[in-house]
Amino acid sequence: MADTRWLNTSGFSGLNDQLLLLIRDAGFSQIDASPSDFSADPAEPGLVVGEKCAALLQRYGLHLIHLRTLQNFIGTPPALRWQKREEVRQRIALSLQAGCDTLLVTPPEDPNFVEALVDDDLRWLSSETARFSMKIIYQPLNSGYTDQTLPAALDHLRRLEQPNIGLMVDWLSIVSGGSDASCLDEIPVEWIYRVQFCDPADPRIPRESNPRQALNCFTDKLHSSGYQGPVGILPNLRHGQPADQIRQAATILNSLWPDTSGLKSAGQE
C-alpha cells in the first residue's frame, strides 16, 4: 500500500488557490494546516471554517492530514482551562467538517503551565477526541517545559496508556535539539504516527556534521524499523519563491523516501 505524503504549509501565509495548485502539481496529495489558514476572522465558528477548508481542498484533490497545532493546552492554568477546552472542541468540529481525524499537539511552552495538570489535560484530550474516533499526534519540542525529546515523550505517553495518542517524529526537532538518528532506537514503530523530513540545507540544522549523511541515516533507520505510515516534509523557505520551495520539497522527499504511487520529482511529467 502506498504511503501517505504531505507538505507542511506552516511557512506560507495562508492557503489560497495559487498555492494549492502548486502543491497539487508537485505531486502532494495532502497538507497540514491551522485554523487561521482558512479564515481571516479568528472568531469565525469552526464549522464555517471547516466547510471553507473542505471546499478549497476538494477543488484541487487535496486532503487535510492533520490540524496544526494545539499549543499550551497541556498544563493550562485553572483560570484558562475552560477557554482552552472550548478551543479543542472548536478544532474537533473544524477537523471533522474538513474530513480530518487528527490533531497535532505540543508540550507546554508557557512558563506559567501547571505541571500537576499536564497528565489530566492529556487524558481529557484523548477522551474528547476518541468520542469522534479521532487521533492525537504529540510532537516533543526542544523549547517545551516537558517532553523535549522523543524518548521522554514516549515514556510519558506510555504512562498515560491512552490508545489514540502517538508521536510525531520530526527530523528538524531531533537535530536542532542535539540528537541524531540513534534516538529512534528507543521508539517502537507502532508509536510513530507521523514522520516529517526537511531539506538538509535548512539553515536551522546545525552545520557541525554532514546534514545529508545524517538525514540518510535517519531514513535508513525508519526503513529498518518497518515504518510505512505518513511521511511529510518541511519546505526550505529560503529557496526562491513558493513554487521553487514546493518543487524542491517534493524532489527531496522522493529522494529520501521513494514513492511508487506518483509523487513527482521537480520537472517530471
LUMVEX-126760 format. One record per residue: x, y, z of N, C-alpha, C in turn; residue number from 1. Coordinates in steps of 0.05 Angstrom, whole numbers, plus 5000, padded with zeros to 4 digits. Atoms other than C-alpha are relative to their C-alpha. Layout:
<nodes>
   nx   ny   nz  cax  cay  caz   cx   cy   cz seq
    X    Y    Z    X    Y    Z    X    Y    Z NUM
...
</nodes>
This chain:
<nodes>
   nx   ny   nz  cax  cay  caz   cx   cy   cz seq
 5017 4976 5000 5000 5000 5000 5018 5025 5000   1
 4984 4975 5002 5027 5069 4982 4998 5016 5025   2
 5000 4984 4976 5047 5113 5039 4988 5027 4994   3
 5012 4974 5003 5013 5179 5051 5021 5022 5003   4
 4981 4979 5000 5053 5242 5037 4987 5027 5002   5
 5012 4973 4998 5040 5313 5057 5022 5021 5001   6
 4982 4977 4998 5071 5382 5054 4993 5016 5024   7
 5004 4982 4977 5080 5423 5117 4997 5029 4989   8
 5006 4973 5012 5048 5491 5099 5004 5022 5021   9
 4998 4980 4978 5066 5528 5164 5015 5025 4992  10
 4984 4976 5007 5115 5575 5129 4987 5018 4980  11
 5014 4984 5020 5065 5601 5078 4979 5017 5014  12
 5019 4981 4987 5019 5660 5093 4972 4994 4990  13
 5027 5007 5008 4952 5626 5087 5000 4982 4976  14
 5003 5018 5023 4926 5577 5036 4980 5012 4980  15
 5017 4989 5020 4898 5601 4971 5001 4983 4975  16
 5002 5017 5024 4882 5574 4902 5028 4997 4986  17
 4974 5002 5013 4951 5590 4873 5019 4981 5014  18
 4982 5017 4985 4989 5557 4929 4991 4970 4999  19
 5009 5027 5000 4945 5495 4930 5004 4987 4972  20
 4994 5010 5027 4953 5488 4854 5029 4991 4998  21
 4972 5007 5000 5028 5489 4863 5005 4974 5016  22
 4996 5024 4983 5024 5436 4918 4990 4975 4985  23
 5011 5022 5015 4980 5391 4876 5018 4992 4976  24
 4984 5005 5023 5023 5399 4814 5028 4988 5007  25
 4975 5013 4991 5085 5379 4854 4997 4971 5007  26
 5005 5028 4995 5052 5313 4868 4990 4993 5027  27
 5010 5006 4973 5029 5320 4940 4970 4996 4999  28
 5029 5005 4998 4961 5294 4959 4988 5010 5026  29
 5010 4990 4974 4956 5321 5030 5017 5023 5010  30
 4986 4978 4987 4975 5381 5071 4992 5000 5029  31
 5010 4993 4974 4973 5402 5143 4991 5029 4999  32
 5010 4972 5000 4941 5468 5163 4992 5007 5028  33
 5011 4990 4975 4919 5511 5221 4974 5014 4994  34
 5026 4986 5005 4850 5543 5230 5003 5027 4987  35
 4996 4973 5011 4878 5612 5213 5006 4999 4971  36
 4994 5002 5028 4900 5586 5145 4975 5003 4982  37
 5025 5000 5016 4827 5583 5123 4981 5022 5007  38
 5018 4979 4992 4797 5643 5157 5015 5025 5007  39
 4988 4974 4993 4814 5717 5162 4989 5009 5027  40
 5013 4992 4976 4768 5722 5222 5004 4978 5021  41
 4995 5021 4980 4794 5684 5284 4975 4993 5016  42
 5024 5006 4985 4724 5688 5315 4980 4984 4984  43
 5018 5015 5017 4692 5651 5257 4996 4972 5011  44
 5006 5026 4989 4657 5587 5280 5015 4978 4986  45
 4984 5022 5011 4695 5522 5270 4987 4987 4976  46
 5014 5014 5022 4642 5491 5224 5002 5017 4975  47
 4998 4983 5024 4643 5551 5177 5028 4998 4988  48
 4972 5003 5010 4719 5548 5172 5004 4973 4988  49
 4997 5027 5010 4715 5473 5163 4988 4996 4972  50
 5012 5001 5026 4667 5480 5105 5017 5013 4978  51
 4982 4986 5019 4713 5530 5071 5024 4983 4994  52
 4976 5017 5003 4772 5484 5083 4994 4977 4981  53
 5007 5023 5016 4737 5424 5053 4996 5007 4971  54
 5006 4992 5027 4713 5461 4992 5026 5008 4985  55
 4975 4991 5012 4781 5493 4979 5018 4976 4993  56
 4983 5022 5005 4819 5428 4985 4989 4981 4978  57
 5013 5018 5020 4769 5387 4944 5004 5011 4972  58
 4997 4988 5027 4778 5436 4887 5026 4990 4987  59
 4974 5008 5010 4850 5411 4880 5006 4971 5006  60
 4996 5028 4994 4841 5339 4901 5018 4995 5023  61
 4983 5002 4977 4878 5351 4966 4984 4993 5025  62
 5013 5007 4974 4863 5327 5037 5016 5011 5023  63
 4987 4990 4976 4879 5353 5106 5008 4976 5017  64
 4990 5024 4985 4923 5302 5142 4998 5004 5030  65
 5004 4994 4971 4923 5336 5210 4998 5031 5003  66
 5004 4972 4995 4905 5403 5240 5022 5009 5020  67
 4979 4988 4982 4963 5444 5270 4987 5021 5018  68
 4986 5015 4980 4979 5460 5326 4987 5010 5026  69
 5012 4993 4975 4945 5458 5394 5023 5006 5020  70
 4977 4992 4984 4996 5497 5435 4991 5009 5028  71
 5005 4991 4973 4998 5510 5510 4973 4992 5011  72
 5025 5011 4989 4936 5468 5522 5007 4983 5025  73
 4993 5019 4978 4972 5417 5566 5012 5016 5023  74
 4991 4986 4976 4981 5443 5636 4989 5029 5002  75
 5012 4973 4999 4936 5504 5625 4993 5008 5029  76
 5009 4991 4974 4927 5545 5689 4970 4998 5003  77
 5029 5003 4996 4858 5534 5720 4983 5023 4989  78
 5016 4977 5009 4834 5604 5702 4995 4999 4970  79
 5003 5001 5029 4843 5588 5628 4990 4973 4990  80
 5005 5027 5008 4822 5516 5628 4974 4997 4983  81
 5025 5002 5016 4750 5524 5604 5004 5011 4972  82
 4995 4988 5026 4773 5570 5548 5016 4982 4982  83
 4983 5018 5017 4826 5521 5524 4984 4975 4992  84
 5016 5024 5007 4778 5462 5526 4979 5007 4979  85
 5019 4991 5021 4728 5502 5485 5015 5002 4973  86
 4984 4998 5024 4783 5515 5435 5004 4972 4988  87
 4998 5027 5010 4794 5440 5430 4974 4991 4986  88
 5026 5008 5012 4720 5428 5416 4996 5013 4973  89
 5002 4987 5026 4722 5480 5361 5018 4988 4979  90
 4982 5013 5018 4782 5447 5330 4990 4973 4991  91
 5012 5026 5007 4748 5380 5332 4978 5004 4979  92
 5021 4995 5019 4688 5409 5297 5011 5008 4972  93
 4987 4992 5025 4732 5442 5244 5012 4976 4986  94
 4986 5024 5012 4772 5378 5233 4980 4981 4987  95
 5020 5019 5010 4711 5334 5224 4987 5011 4975  96
 5012 4988 5023 4679 5383 5176 5019 5000 4976  97
 4980 5000 5021 4743 5385 5136 5009 4972 4992  98
 4993 5028 5007 4748 5309 5133 5026 4991 5012  99
 4975 5006 4987 4807 5305 5181 4995 4987 5027 100
 5006 5014 4974 4812 5258 5241 5024 5002 5019 101
 4976 4999 4984 4877 5281 5273 5008 5028 5008 102
 4990 4974 4990 4901 5339 5317 5029 4997 5008 103
 4972 4999 4992 4974 5358 5327 5002 5017 5026 104
 4998 4988 4974 4991 5376 5399 5030 5001 5009 105
 4972 4998 4991 5056 5401 5431 5000 5005 5030 106
 4997 4996 4971 5082 5405 5503 4998 5030 5007 107
 5002 4972 4992 5074 5469 5543 5026 5016 4996 108
 4978 4981 5003 5119 5528 5525 4996 5024 5017 109
 5006 4977 4982 5086 5577 5573 5012 4994 5027 110
 4988 5004 4973 5126 5585 5637 4980 4998 5023 111
 5021 5001 4979 5060 5591 5675 4985 4974 5000 112
 5015 5025 5001 5039 5520 5658 5001 4987 5028 113
 5002 5014 4974 5017 5476 5717 5006 4971 4996 114
 4990 5027 5005 5056 5412 5718 4981 4978 5010 115
 5018 5019 4988 5005 5377 5763 4976 4994 4982 116
 5023 5004 5017 4952 5385 5709 5006 4988 4972 117
 4992 5009 5027 4992 5360 5649 4987 4973 4993 118
 5011 5027 5006 4970 5287 5653 4970 5001 4997 119
 5029 4998 5001 4898 5305 5667 4991 5012 4973 120
 5007 4987 5025 4896 5351 5606 5003 4981 4976 121
 4996 5019 5022 4925 5297 5560 4979 4978 5000 122
 5021 5021 4998 4876 5245 5586 4973 5011 4990 123
 5025 4988 5009 4818 5293 5575 5000 5003 4970 124
 4997 4996 5029 4843 5309 5505 4996 4974 4985 125
 5003 5027 5012 4849 5235 5489 4971 4991 5000 126
 5028 5009 4997 4779 5221 5515 4982 5016 4982 127
 5018 4983 5016 4747 5280 5480 5002 4994 4970 128
 4997 5006 5028 4777 5264 5412 4991 4972 4993 129
 5009 5028 5005 4763 5189 5419 4970 4998 4996 130
 5029 5000 5004 4689 5206 5423 4993 5002 4970 131
 5005 4996 5029 4695 5224 5349 5019 4984 4983 132
 4981 5018 5014 4744 5169 5330 5024 5015 4989 133
 4977 4984 5008 4800 5220 5325 5025 4991 5015 134
 4974 5006 4988 4874 5213 5340 5015 5026 5007 135
 4983 4979 4992 4926 5257 5373 5029 4994 4992 136
 4971 5002 5005 4997 5268 5347 5013 5018 5020 137
 4986 4985 4980 5043 5290 5402 5029 5005 4990 138
 4973 4993 5010 5106 5327 5380 5017 5013 5021 139
 4982 4988 4981 5162 5338 5430 5013 5024 4989 140
 4987 4975 5008 5194 5406 5429 5024 5006 5017 141
 4977 4992 4985 5263 5429 5448 4994 5023 5019 142
 5007 4976 4984 5231 5493 5474 4978 4994 5021 143
 5022 5007 4981 5178 5456 5515 5011 4998 5029 144
 4993 5003 4972 5178 5453 5591 4998 4971 5008 145
 5001 5029 4996 5163 5378 5587 5006 4987 4974 146
 4999 5017 5024 5177 5323 5537 5016 5014 4977 147
 4984 4986 5020 5234 5357 5500 5012 4981 4979 148
 4989 5019 5019 5257 5293 5466 4980 4977 4995 149
 5018 5022 5007 5225 5233 5433 4999 4979 5022 150
 5001 5020 4978 5246 5183 5488 4984 5010 5024 151
 5015 4989 4977 5218 5230 5542 4970 5000 4994 152
 5028 5000 5007 5153 5238 5504 4988 4972 4999 153
 5009 5028 5001 5147 5163 5493 4995 4990 5029 154
 5003 5009 4972 5157 5149 5568 4974 5012 5011 155
 5024 4986 4990 5102 5200 5583 4975 4987 4989 156
 5024 5012 5012 5052 5170 5534 4996 4972 5010 157
 5003 5027 4989 5066 5100 5559 4987 5000 5027 158
 5012 4998 4973 5049 5121 5630 4971 5007 4998 159
 5028 4992 5002 4984 5152 5607 4982 4978 4989 160
 5015 5023 5011 4962 5089 5568 4974 5009 4986 161
 5023 4991 5016 4916 5127 5521 5003 4989 4971 162
 4997 5015 5025 4903 5087 5457 5001 5017 4975 163
 5001 4984 5025 4895 5145 5408 5020 5022 4999 164
 4978 4980 5001 4959 5185 5421 5026 4986 4991 165
 4974 5009 5010 5023 5174 5382 5018 5023 4995 166
 4979 4980 5002 5086 5211 5364 5003 5011 4971 167
 4988 4988 5024 5108 5259 5310 5030 4999 5002 168
 4970 5002 5001 5180 5243 5292 5009 5021 4979 169
 4992 4978 5017 5207 5308 5264 5030 5003 5000 170
 4971 5001 5002 5278 5307 5238 5013 5027 5009 171
 4988 4974 4993 5290 5382 5247 5001 5004 5030 172
 5000 4998 4971 5270 5379 5320 5021 4982 5012 173
 4980 5019 4990 5315 5319 5331 5028 5012 4999 174
 4973 4990 5003 5378 5351 5303 5005 5027 5013 175
 4996 4974 4987 5366 5421 5328 5001 4998 5030 176
 4997 5005 4971 5360 5391 5398 5025 4985 5007 177
 4974 5012 4994 5429 5360 5392 5000 4970 4998 178
 5001 5029 5002 5406 5288 5379 5005 4992 4971 179
 4996 5011 5027 5412 5243 5318 4982 4976 4996 180
 5017 5022 5007 5381 5183 5285 4999 4978 5021 181
 4999 5021 4980 5401 5138 5344 4976 5002 5019 182
 5023 4997 4981 5342 5166 5384 4977 4982 4991 183
 5021 5018 5010 5297 5122 5340 5003 4972 5011 184
 4996 5027 4989 5328 5060 5372 4982 4995 5023 185
 5016 5003 4976 5285 5073 5433 4970 5003 4994 186
 5028 4995 5007 5219 5085 5394 4989 4977 4984 187
 5013 5021 5015 5177 5025 5375 4983 5012 4977 188
 5013 4989 5024 5148 5035 5305 4970 5005 5004 189
 5029 4996 4997 5076 5027 5329 4993 5026 5014 190
 5005 4975 4987 5083 5091 5369 5003 5024 4981 191
 4994 4978 5018 5102 5132 5308 4975 5004 4982 192
 5024 4993 5016 5040 5166 5276 5008 5016 4975 193
 4992 4984 5023 5077 5214 5230 5031 5003 5001 194
 4971 4993 5003 5148 5227 5204 5002 5025 4982 195
 4996 4976 5016 5170 5295 5179 5029 5004 4995 196
 4973 4995 5009 5233 5306 5139 5003 5030 4995 197
 4995 4972 5007 5265 5372 5120 5023 5001 4980 198
 4978 4996 5018 5315 5400 5070 5026 4999 5016 199
 4974 5001 4985 5386 5381 5093 5015 5027 4999 200
 4988 4974 5001 5405 5452 5073 4985 5021 5016 201
 5015 4981 4983 5354 5483 5121 5019 5014 5019 202
 4981 4985 4984 5391 5539 5157 4998 4994 5030 203
 5003 5006 4972 5364 5515 5224 5014 4975 5009 204
 4985 5025 4994 5403 5450 5220 5029 5007 5008 205
 4972 4994 4992 5470 5452 5258 5019 4991 4978 206
 4981 5005 5022 5529 5453 5210 5024 4984 5008 207
 4976 5014 4991 5577 5413 5252 5006 4974 4985 208
 4997 5025 5014 5566 5349 5213 4989 5001 4972 209
 5011 5002 5027 5544 5326 5144 4970 4997 5002 210
 5029 5002 4996 5469 5342 5144 4987 4978 4982 211
 5012 5020 5018 5453 5298 5084 5006 4971 5009 212
 4993 5027 4990 5491 5238 5112 4983 4993 5025 213
 5016 5005 4976 5455 5246 5179 4971 4995 4993 214
 5028 5004 5008 5388 5251 5144 4996 4973 4987 215
 5001 5026 5012 5403 5189 5103 5000 4978 5021 216
 4999 5020 4978 5420 5151 5167 4972 4999 5014 217
 5027 4999 4988 5353 5174 5197 4980 4985 4983 218
 5018 5014 5018 5316 5149 5135 5005 4970 5000 219
 4993 5029 4999 5353 5082 5137 4988 4987 5025 220
 5011 5011 4975 5332 5072 5209 4970 4997 4999 221
 5029 5002 5003 5260 5086 5192 4992 4976 4983 222
 5006 5023 5017 5261 5036 5135 5005 4974 5015 223
 4994 5025 4985 5294 4984 5180 4980 4994 5021 224
 5020 5004 4979 5241 4994 5233 4974 4989 4988 225
 5025 5009 5013 5187 4976 5182 4979 5022 4999 226
 5020 4979 5001 5153 5044 5185 4989 5003 4972 227
 5013 4997 5025 5102 5051 5130 4977 5021 5002 228
 5020 4980 4996 5060 5109 5156 5004 5025 4984 229
 4998 4975 5014 5051 5180 5132 5027 5013 5003 230
 4975 4985 5000 5113 5220 5113 4995 5027 4988 231
 5003 4972 5010 5117 5295 5103 5027 5014 4999 232
 4975 4985 5002 5168 5349 5091 4994 5029 5006 233
 5001 4972 4994 5181 5419 5116 5016 5015 4978 234
 4985 4987 5021 5200 5464 5057 5021 5019 5011 235
 4980 4981 4994 5262 5507 5058 4991 5027 4988 236
 5012 4975 5009 5232 5577 5055 5021 5020 4989 237
 4979 4982 5011 5299 5608 5035 5007 4992 4972 238
 4994 5010 5027 5299 5571 4969 4980 5012 4980 239
 5016 4988 5020 5269 5620 4920 4972 5007 5007 240
 5028 4995 4996 5195 5631 4911 4985 4975 5008 241
 5016 5024 4991 5139 5586 4937 5000 4977 4980 242
 5000 5022 5020 5137 5547 4871 5026 4984 5002 243
 4974 5014 4998 5211 5532 4877 5002 4984 5026 244
 4999 5013 4974 5205 5514 4951 4984 4974 5000 245
 5017 5024 5001 5148 5465 4938 5011 4979 4982 246
 4988 5020 5018 5181 5432 4878 5025 4987 5013 247
 4976 5011 4987 5246 5425 4916 4993 4980 5023 248
 5008 5017 4978 5210 5395 4976 4991 4973 4989 249
 5009 5025 5012 5177 5343 4931 5024 4983 4990 250
 4977 5014 5009 5244 5325 4900 5016 4987 5022 251
 4985 5010 4977 5278 5317 4967 4986 4977 5013 252
 5015 5022 4988 5222 5275 4996 5001 4975 4983 253
 4999 5023 5017 5222 5230 4936 5027 4986 5000 254
 4973 5011 4999 5297 5221 4940 5005 4985 5026 255
 4997 5012 4974 5293 5203 5014 4982 4975 5003 256
 5021 5021 4995 5230 5160 5012 4986 4995 4973 257
 5011 5004 5027 5218 5136 4940 4972 4990 5000 258
 5029 5004 5001 5145 5134 4922 4993 4984 4976 259
 5010 5016 5022 5111 5083 4879 4972 5008 4991 260
 5028 4993 5006 5044 5119 4878 4997 5026 4985 261
 5003 4977 5017 5061 5181 4838 5010 5026 5009 262
 4988 4974 4992 5097 5236 4877 5022 5006 4980 263
 4982 4994 5021 5135 5270 4822 5024 5016 5010 264
 4977 4983 4996 5205 5298 4824 4995 5026 4984 265
 5004 4975 5014 5210 5370 4802 5008 4996 4970 266
 4995 5002 5029 5205 5374 4726 4990 4974 4988 267
 5009 5026 5011 5177 5303 4719 4972 5003 4990 268
 5027 4998 5012 5117 5298 4674 4983 4977 5011 269
</nodes>
